[in-house]
């Protein structure tokens, strides 16, 4: 994603591609204008280099999904199911257009009411999640806090297997808290003006990923 706070340099004229897997090198589209900030190809490559052993057969969430590039990358690499949460109409159109262009017609759920609605739905169904990726607008501190607290809280933490991982993309100028309930920060990777901060359940050793 994703936001009304576009930063030049995160992508080139909206041009993106799938990095690896079934749909390797296929082009993805993004809405024109400043409201969507797709995760760059380089940062997605860094993210999936770390996640590679976890993706095959995983249940993956792409929260604040924007163009859906991160979730589509997960599908390309063998994720069993991807949940996309996005409520901006142009971004939703881009997600659907990208899935259609790649002829992906199963293995995903799109929640057009946004992240909170998807998380409430998953909590009610007790759906286990292996990898959670979130990339709210970088200035939207409340979105980071609410989502990470959700996964660190008692009832929601039951959605996470013991080896689940939660990753937040954010500005490299921002430092996220080291703890959200049962979630503990394990590492942060920085690339240009973006950063990826990884969390796991508190019982996991800090070198688990």
C-alpha positions as CSV (number, residue, x, y, z in Angstrom):
1,X,0.0,0.0,0.0
2,X,-0.7,2.5,0.3
3,X,-2.0,5.8,1.2
4,X,-2.7,9.4,0.5
5,X,1.0,10.0,1.5
6,X,2.9,9.0,-1.7
7,X,6.6,9.2,-1.6
8,X,8.6,9.6,-4.9
9,X,11.0,6.8,-5.6
10,X,9.0,3.9,-4.2
11,X,8.1,2.8,-7.7
12,X,8.6,3.9,-11.3
13,X,5.4,5.3,-12.9
14,X,3.4,2.5,-11.2
15,X,5.4,-0.3,-13.0
16,X,5.7,-3.4,-10.8
17,X,6.3,-7.0,-11.5
18,X,6.0,-10.4,-9.7
19,X,9.4,-11.2,-8.5
20,X,9.4,-15.1,-8.5
21,X,7.3,-18.2,-8.6
22,X,4.4,-19.2,-11.0
23,X,3.8,-15.6,-12.2
24,X,7.5,-14.5,-12.2
25,X,8.2,-11.3,-14.2
26,X,4.5,-10.7,-15.0
27,X,3.6,-7.0,-14.8
28,X,1.3,-5.6,-12.2
29,X,-0.7,-2.3,-12.4
30,X,-1.3,0.4,-9.8
31,X,-3.8,3.3,-9.8
32,X,-2.4,6.5,-11.2
33,X,-1.9,9.4,-8.9
34,X,-0.7,9.9,-5.4
35,X,-3.1,7.9,-3.2
36,X,-1.4,4.5,-3.5
37,X,2.2,3.7,-2.5
38,X,3.0,0.2,-3.7
39,X,5.6,-1.7,-1.9
40,X,8.6,-1.5,-4.2
41,X,9.9,-4.5,-6.2
42,X,13.2,-4.4,-4.2
43,X,11.5,-4.3,-0.8
44,X,9.2,-7.2,-1.8
45,X,12.2,-9.2,-2.9
46,X,13.8,-8.5,0.5
47,X,10.6,-9.5,2.3
48,X,10.2,-12.8,0.4
49,X,13.8,-13.7,0.7
50,X,13.3,-13.8,4.5
51,X,9.9,-15.5,4.2
52,X,10.8,-18.0,1.6
53,X,10.7,-21.1,3.8
54,X,7.3,-20.1,5.2
55,X,5.3,-19.3,2.1
56,X,4.4,-22.7,0.5
57,X,1.0,-23.8,1.8
58,X,0.7,-20.7,4.1
59,X,-2.4,-18.7,5.0
60,X,-1.2,-15.1,4.3
61,X,-2.8,-11.7,4.9
62,X,-2.1,-8.6,2.9
63,X,-3.6,-5.9,5.1
64,X,-4.0,-2.4,3.7
65,X,-3.3,-4.2,0.5
66,X,-3.2,-1.4,-2.1
67,X,-2.5,-3.0,-5.4
68,X,-2.3,-6.5,-3.9
69,X,1.3,-6.9,-5.0
70,X,2.5,-8.5,-1.8
71,X,-0.4,-10.9,-1.6
72,X,0.0,-11.8,-5.3
73,X,3.7,-12.5,-4.7
74,X,2.7,-14.9,-1.9
75,X,0.3,-16.7,-4.2
76,X,2.9,-16.9,-7.0
77,X,5.3,-18.5,-4.5
78,X,2.8,-21.2,-3.3
79,X,0.7,-19.7,-0.5
80,X,-2.5,-21.7,0.0
81,X,-4.7,-18.7,0.6
82,X,-4.3,-15.0,0.7
83,X,-6.6,-12.5,2.4
84,X,-6.6,-9.1,0.9
85,X,-8.0,-6.2,3.0
86,X,-8.5,-2.9,1.2
87,X,-11.3,-0.3,1.0
88,X,-10.2,2.3,-1.4
89,X,-12.1,1.8,-4.7
90,X,-9.2,2.5,-7.1
91,X,-6.9,0.1,-5.2
92,X,-9.6,-2.6,-5.1
93,X,-10.0,-2.2,-8.8
94,X,-6.3,-2.7,-9.2
95,X,-6.3,-5.8,-7.1
96,X,-9.1,-7.4,-9.1
97,X,-7.5,-6.3,-12.4
98,X,-4.1,-7.8,-11.4
99,X,-5.7,-11.1,-10.3
100,X,-7.7,-11.3,-13.5
101,X,-4.7,-10.5,-15.7
102,X,-2.8,-13.4,-14.0
103,X,-5.9,-15.7,-14.3
104,X,-5.9,-16.3,-10.6
105,X,-9.5,-17.3,-9.8
106,X,-9.1,-19.1,-6.5
107,X,-7.0,-19.2,-3.3
108,X,-7.9,-15.7,-2.2
109,X,-10.4,-13.6,-0.4
110,X,-10.9,-9.8,-0.9
111,X,-12.4,-7.8,2.0
112,X,-13.6,-4.5,0.6
113,X,-14.5,-3.1,4.0
114,X,-10.9,-2.9,5.1
115,X,-8.6,-4.4,7.6
116,X,-10.7,-4.1,10.8
117,X,-13.6,-5.9,9.0
118,X,-11.3,-8.7,7.8
119,X,-9.7,-9.2,11.2
120,X,-13.1,-9.4,13.0
121,X,-14.3,-12.0,10.4
122,X,-11.1,-14.1,10.8
123,X,-11.4,-13.9,14.6
124,X,-15.0,-15.2,14.5
125,X,-14.1,-18.1,12.3
126,X,-10.9,-18.8,14.2
127,X,-9.0,-19.0,10.9
128,X,-5.3,-19.7,11.6
129,X,-2.8,-17.3,9.9
130,X,0.8,-18.1,9.2
131,X,2.1,-14.8,7.8
132,X,0.5,-11.4,8.4
133,X,1.8,-8.4,6.4
134,X,0.5,-4.9,7.0
135,X,1.4,-1.6,5.4
136,X,-0.9,1.2,6.4
137,X,-0.3,4.8,5.4
138,X,3.0,5.5,7.1
139,X,1.6,8.5,9.0
140,X,-1.4,6.5,10.3
141,X,0.1,5.5,13.7
142,X,-3.3,4.4,15.0
143,X,-3.6,1.8,12.3
144,X,-0.3,0.2,13.2
145,X,-1.1,0.3,16.9
146,X,-4.6,-1.1,16.5
147,X,-3.6,-3.9,14.1
148,X,-0.5,-5.0,16.0
149,X,-2.4,-4.9,19.3
150,X,-5.1,-7.0,17.7
151,X,-2.7,-9.8,17.0
152,X,-0.9,-9.5,20.3
153,X,-4.1,-9.7,22.4
154,X,-5.3,-12.9,24.0
155,X,-8.3,-13.9,21.8
156,X,-6.7,-12.8,18.5
157,X,-3.3,-14.4,19.4
158,X,-5.1,-17.7,19.1
159,X,-5.2,-17.1,15.3
160,X,-1.5,-17.4,15.2
161,X,0.3,-20.7,15.2
162,X,3.4,-20.7,17.4
163,X,5.7,-20.0,14.5
164,X,3.5,-17.3,12.8
165,X,5.2,-14.1,11.8
166,X,3.7,-10.5,11.6
167,X,5.5,-8.0,9.4
168,X,4.9,-4.2,9.4
169,X,6.2,-2.0,6.6
170,X,6.8,1.5,7.7
171,X,9.0,4.6,7.3
172,X,12.6,4.0,8.1
173,X,12.4,7.2,10.2
174,X,9.9,5.5,12.5
175,X,10.7,3.0,15.2
176,X,7.9,0.7,16.1
177,X,7.4,-0.5,19.7
178,X,9.2,-3.7,20.7
179,X,6.1,-5.4,22.2
180,X,2.4,-5.5,21.5
181,X,0.9,-7.9,24.1
182,X,2.2,-11.4,23.2
183,X,3.9,-10.1,20.0
184,X,7.6,-9.4,20.4
185,X,9.8,-7.6,17.8
186,X,12.5,-9.8,16.4
187,X,14.2,-7.9,13.7
188,X,14.0,-4.8,11.5
189,X,15.3,-4.5,7.9
190,X,15.8,-1.1,6.3
191,X,15.9,-0.3,2.6
192,X,16.0,3.4,1.6
193,X,13.1,5.2,3.1
194,X,11.2,2.0,4.0
195,X,11.6,-0.6,6.7
196,X,10.2,-4.0,7.6
197,X,9.8,-4.8,11.3
198,X,9.1,-8.5,12.2
199,X,7.2,-9.8,15.2
200,X,6.6,-13.2,16.6
201,X,4.8,-14.7,19.6
202,X,6.7,-14.0,22.8
203,X,7.5,-17.7,23.4
204,X,9.6,-17.8,20.2
205,X,13.3,-17.2,20.4
206,X,14.3,-13.9,18.9
207,X,16.4,-15.6,16.1
208,X,13.4,-17.7,14.9
209,X,13.3,-15.6,11.7
